[in-house]
Amino acid sequence: MSFFKKIYYACLLTMMAAQAVAQNVEVSMEPPVKQLPLIKIDSSAKLRVCSIIIKGNKITKDYLILREIQFKPGDSLLIGVLSETFQIARQQVYNTTLFHEVKIDLEMINAFEINVVVTVKERWYIFPVPQFQIVDRSFNEWLVKYKGDLSRVNYGLKFVHYNFSGRRDPLRIFLIDGYTRDMSFSYSQPYSNPSLTQGFGIGGGFAQNREIAYKTSSDNKIQFYKSNEFIKKNIYLNLSLRLQKGILSRHLFTLSYSRLTVGDSVVTIFNPNYFGTNTTTKGLIDMSYTYQYANANNITYPLKGETSHLTFLKRGIGLTGGTNVFSVEAGYNKYWAHPNNWYTSIQLVGNIKLPFDQPYINQRAIGYGDANLRGLEFYVIDGAAFGIVKATLKKKLFSFTIPMPFKSKILPTLPFTFFAKTYADAGYAVNKKKYDAYLNNRLLYTAGFGIDILTLYDLNLKIEYSFNQLGHRTFFFDSR
């Protein structure tokens, strides 16, 4: 089958599934809400919630769980949509990412009143992870070519507590030395006021690297400058304010400062446009506002619902020259669930930076972070503006659990769910002609198929085989 026929069939399958009639199905790794008992009352009648009882939480505060439930004690709920109401509440509690299981049941008090019982199983929140990582491609290369040189190893400790005080407040401390150096911390408290509508975050650190990405080649590959000495240093501090009056949407304001220093050769020889000015040290001030909306069954692996975001960012206090930039980014994702465990999704994201003439460190577009095309993972396309559309059709194949190799009350079994998928992506990155590379200023398109393996804590293992307009076939494995 020719390459263009593969593209055509992948797109056709995706569009056909998108026309199917969606149904409300349970798609997360967690068990569904227990079937409600039959109540011989008119479906338009209401039941009064006398109390909401929280069970199973040892670290997480009760009020944090209650905040995520859309109804409160004293509210009256329609019997006809009671199961759906409970399912939405379970979804919102689960999407805090604090629990690996959430169940919501009712207790009948009389014909007109109920208690709601929320039972959770908390995740393991503390992850102290020792680090010892060879920077070379293989252990054999490190041992033979570099004779086991310990200067080419990263070592240290990464400590993460995802629920430090029981209020969904993650604390991260990185103490890494060796080939690269990273001494950093961050703490976020999303609900710092009594009404649980405001929060804050703080972070900072010091990083050093012995290699630096200084330019993108004409064939869209990142070029690195390497040295035995540290050639990139970064000192940074960031502060954030979070506002969230409702459950589904939030506002985030961020102010950050970083002082970035690079080796002389980066600016004088390899890329004079690295900073846009003839200097090796630059202080960067970033101010941003982000609006986020999420109404999906599983925030880490959504199969039903929608999410969106809008971000305004201003770097620098000037309007033009140097690293000054004003950027706008918007994204929208829609997920449909269909009969017989079929699912489709459309993901859209776009970004524009003004002015268009930007230094190298402000030109990141396609190929960085989540802004990628499946099948072009090993390329980067710089630009002052870009747009991406991604369409996916997937089928849930099967689920199973296996006992943990050691006894654990928190995690007695290890779950697995397998999805088969096919997909088609397209994107376009605009850049000034003087920075043009082969994949800039042209329509890009890819397609492929693969397997997603969803397991503990919604960890997604992706195995993908993709093809692109360059005629390349790519086998790609990733986990996140």
N, C-alpha and C positions, 0 to 999 in steps of 0.2 A: 504494500500500500504506500502511495506516495506521501510525502510530507504534508502537502496541502490538503489531501484527503483526510489525513489524521486530524488536522486543525478543524476541518469542516465537521467531521463526525463528533469531535469533542464538544464543539459549540452547539451542534444540533441536539445532542443528548442533554446538555445543560438547559437549553431553552425549552425542550419538551417537558422536562421535569418541572420547570418553573410554572408551566401552565396547569399542573395538576391541582386538585382541590386540597388545600391544607387541612389537617385535623389536629386537634389538641392532644398531643401524646406526651408521655413522660420520657424524657431523653437523657436525663443526667445519670451519673453513676450511682445515685442514691435510690433507695426504694421509694415507690410512690406513696402518697398519702393513703392511709388505711381507708378501705371502703366504708363510707358512712352507713350507719344502721338505717333501715327503712323506717320512715316516719310517716304515718298515715295522716298527713296534714296537707292542706292545699299548698302548692309550691310557692304561692305568692305570700304565704304567711312568713312571719319572722320569729327568730329565736334570739333572746337577749343573752349576751355574753356577761356572765357574772364575774368571772375572773380568768386570767391567763396564767397557767402554772408552768414554770420552767423546771426541767429536770435534766440531770446529766452534766451540767456545767460545773467544773471545779475551779477554773481560772477566770473564765469570761463572766463579766458582770451581767446580772439579770436585765438591768435597764438597757444594756446594749442590744440584747436580743429583742426586747420589747419594742425598741425603736424601729426595728426593721419590719414589724408587723403592721399592716395597714389598718387594722381595726383595734379598738381598745376596750377594756372593761366598761360595760354600760352601753356599748353599741348594740344595735339590733341587725342581724344578718338574715337575708332572704334564704329560705330553705332551698329554693330551686337552684341557687348558684353556690350553695354552701361548699360543695366539694371543690369547685373552681376557686373559691375564695381562700380555702385552706391551701390549695396548691400554690397560689401566688405567694402566700405568706411563707410557705416552706421554701420556695424559690428565693425569696429575698433574704431569708436567714442563711440559706446555704451559700448565697453569693457574697457573704462577708468573707468567705474563704477561711473561716475559723474552724469549721466542722467538716468531718468527712461523712457524717450522717445526720439528717434532720427528719424527724417524724412529727406530724401534727394530728392529734386525735381529739375527740370530744367526749365529755362526760355529761350525760343527761341528768339534770337536777329534777325537772318536771317537764311537762309538755311544752313549756314556753321558755325555759331557761337552761343554759348549758355552761359548763366550764370547758375551756380550751387547754389542752395539755401539749406542750412543746417539749419533745425529748431530743437532746442533741448528744452527739459523741464528738468530743474535741479532738482536733488534730494534735500532733506533736509539734510544739511551738519552738523548741530550743534546738539549734543546729550549730554546735561548735565543730568546725571541720578543719582538721590539720591540712596544710597545703605542702605538697612536695611535687612539683611539676617540671619536667624537662621541657625546655623551649624548642629543642630540635625536633625534626620530623619523626624520629624513632629512637628507641633506647640504644639500638646498635650504632646509629650515627653518632650519638652523644658519647658512647663508650669508646668507639674505634677512632673516629675522626677527631674528636675533641678530648680524648683520653679521660673521660669522666670529669671534665672541668666543672666544678661546683659553681663557678660564676655564671654558668648557663642554666641555672636552675632557679625556679621560684619556690620559696618556702615560707612558712609562717602559719597564720591562723585566721580563719574567717568565722566570726561569731554572729549569729543572727537569732534574735528572739522576736517572733512574729506577733506576740501578744503580751508585751512586757508587764503591763499593769492590769491586764484583763479588760482593756478598753480598746482593743484592736490597734494597739500602738507598737509598730515594729521598731526595734533597735538593732542597728547593724554596726559592727566594728571590724575593720579589715586591718590586719598587721602582716603585710607581705613584704619580703625582702628578696634580694637575689638579682636575677637578670633585670627584672623590673621592681619598682618599689611603690607600695601603696599603703599609706598610713591614713585611714579615713574613718569617719563615723557619720551616722545619720540617725535621727529620731523623729518620728511622726506621731502626733496625737490628734486624730481627726475629730474628737469630741471633747473639747476642753472647757466648755461652758455648761452650766446646769441644764439648759434646754437642749443640749446636744446638737446644736446647729453650727458651731464654729470649731475650727481646729487649726493647728499650726504644725510646721515642720522646720527642722534645722539640720544642717549638715555641713561638713567641711573636711578638708584633708590636704595631703601633700603627695604628689605622684612624680616618679621619675622613670624614664624609659631610655633604653639603649638603641632603639630604632624608632623612626618616625615616618609616617606617610606624608610625602612632600609634594606629590603630583600624581595626576592620572594620565596614563600613557595614551597614545593615539588609538590603541586597540582596546581601550577602556579597562585597563588593569591598574591597580594601585601600585605605585612605585615607592619603595622604602629605602631610606638611608640608614645604614647601620654603623655602629661604632662600639668599641670596647668601653668607652666612657658613656656616662649619661648625657644624652644630647637633647632631651626634652624634659622640662620641669614645669610643674603646674601646682600652684597653690590656690585653693578655691574655698568659698564659703557661700552657702545659699540659705535663704529664708523663704517660707511659704505660709500663706493664709488660705484656709479652706472654709467655704460656706456651703452648707447643705441643710436647707430647711425641710425638704421632702425626702423621699426614698430613692427616686430614680435619677435625679439630676444633681449636679454639684458644680460649684465655681471654685477655681484655684488661681490664686495670685502668687507669683514667684518673683523674687529679686535675688540675683546671684552676682558674684564677682569672682573672677579668676585672673591670676597673673601668670601668663604663659611665656616661657623662655625656650627658644630653640637654638641649636648650634649655628654658628656663623655660616657654615657652608650651605645650610638650608636656604638662607635668604640671599647670600651673595653669589652662589654658584647654581644650585639646583632649581630654585623657583623664587625669583625676585617678587612674584605676586603672592607669596604665601600669606602675608599679612596685608598686602596692599600698600605698605609703607616700607621704607628702607630701615627696618629695625628688627632686632632679634628678640625683643621683649615687648609684650603687649598686655595691657590691662583691659579686660573685657567685662563690661557691665551689661547684664541681660535682665530685661523686665518683660514679664509675660502674663497673659490672662488666658485661661482655658475653661471652656464649658464642656462638660461631659454628661452624656445621657446613656443609660443602660437599662434595658428592659428585656432581658434574655434569660432563658432557663438555666444556663450555666455560664457565668461570666468568663471563665477560663477556656471553655470549649463550647461555645454557643451553637445550638442546632435549631432554636426557635426563638423569635423575637427580633429586636433591633437595637443597635448601639450607634452613637454618633459623637463627634467632638468638633470643636472649633477653637483654634488657638491664634492669638495675636502675640507677636514677639517683636520687641525692639531691642537691638544690640547697639550700644554706644549712645552718646548724648547728642551727636550731630546728625545731619541728614544724609550727607554723601561723603565719600572718601574714606580711606582706611577700612576698618571693619564695620562701619556703620551700615545697618540694614534694618528694614521693616518687613516682616514676613507674616503672611496669613496662610493657615493650613486648615482644611476642613475634611472630614471623613464621615461616611455613612455606610453602615453594614446592615443588611437585611437577611434574615434566616427563616426558611420555611420548612415545616415538618409535613410530610405527606404520608399516605397510607403505606402499610407494609414496610415501615422503617426506611423509607427513602427521604432524603433531605437535599435541599438546594440552598445556595447563598449567593448574594451579590455584594461585593465590597468595592467601595469607591473612596479614593483619597486624592487630594490635590494640594499643591503648595505654590505660592508665588512670593518672590523676594524683590524688594525695590530698594535702590535702583538695580537694573539688570546687570550692570558691570560690578561684579563682586570678587573679592580676593578668594584664594583657594579654600581657606577654612570655612567660608560661608557658602560654598557651592554644592554641598551634599544634596543629592536628589535621589534617583532610583539606585537601589543596591545597598542602601544603608539602613540598618535596623529592620523594621517591619515593612518598609517601603520597597518591596522587591517583586520581581516577576519570577515565577517558578519556571526554571529552565535557564535563567540568566543569573543564578546565584553567585557565580564566580566573576561577574562583571560589575563595574560601577559606572553610572552615567551621571556626571555632574550637570548642574544647571541652575538657572535662576527661577525656573518654574517647571513643574511636572504634574502629570495626572496619571492615575492607574485605575484600571477596572479589572476585577478578578471574579470569575464565575466558577462555581464548584457544584458538582453533583456527587452525592455520596450515598452509600447503602450500608446500614448496620448489618454486619454479618452474624456475629454471635458474641455472647458474654459468658464469662466464667470466673470463678474464684479458686484460688489454691491456698492451702494453709500456710501461714508464715513458718519459716524454719525454726523459729523460737517462739515461746509462749508470750503473748502480749494481750492484755485486756483492752488496750486502745486499738490495736490492729490485729485481730485474730486471723484475718484472711487478706490475701492480696488480690484485688480485682483486676480484670482485664476486659476491655471491650474493643472489638476490631471493626473498623470501617474500611470499605473499599471506595475509591473515589476516582473521578476524572475531572479535569479542569481545563480552562482556557483563560489566559491573561493577556492584557494589552496595556501599553503605556507609551508615554511621550515625554521627553525632557528637552526643554528649550534652553539654549545657552548662546552667549555671544560667539560670533564666528572665530574670534581669535583664541578661544578656549575650546574650539570644536574638536570632537573625537569621532570615531567611526559610528557610534551608536547615538550620538546627539542629533537633535533636530530631525528625527525620523520616527515613524510609527514602529513600535516594537510589539511582537506578539509571540506567545508561547502556548504550549498545551502539553498535556501528559496525563499520567494516571499513577495511582499509588495506594498505599495502605497507611491508615492512622491507627495507632495502638494507644488507647487511653487507659491509664493505670493509676496507681496510687497518687492521691492529691491532684488528680486531673493532669498528671504529667502526660504530655502528648509526644509519642515517638513517631516520627514521620519517615516513611520510606517512599521515595518518589522517583519515577523515571520520566524525564521531560525531554521535549525537543523544541527547538526554536528556529527562527527564520534564517539563522546562520547555517542551518543544516547540522547543528551539533546535537548529540544525544547525551543527556546527563543523568547519572544515577546519584541521588542526593539523599543523605540521611541527616536527620536533625532531631533534637529533643528540646522541649521547652515546657 
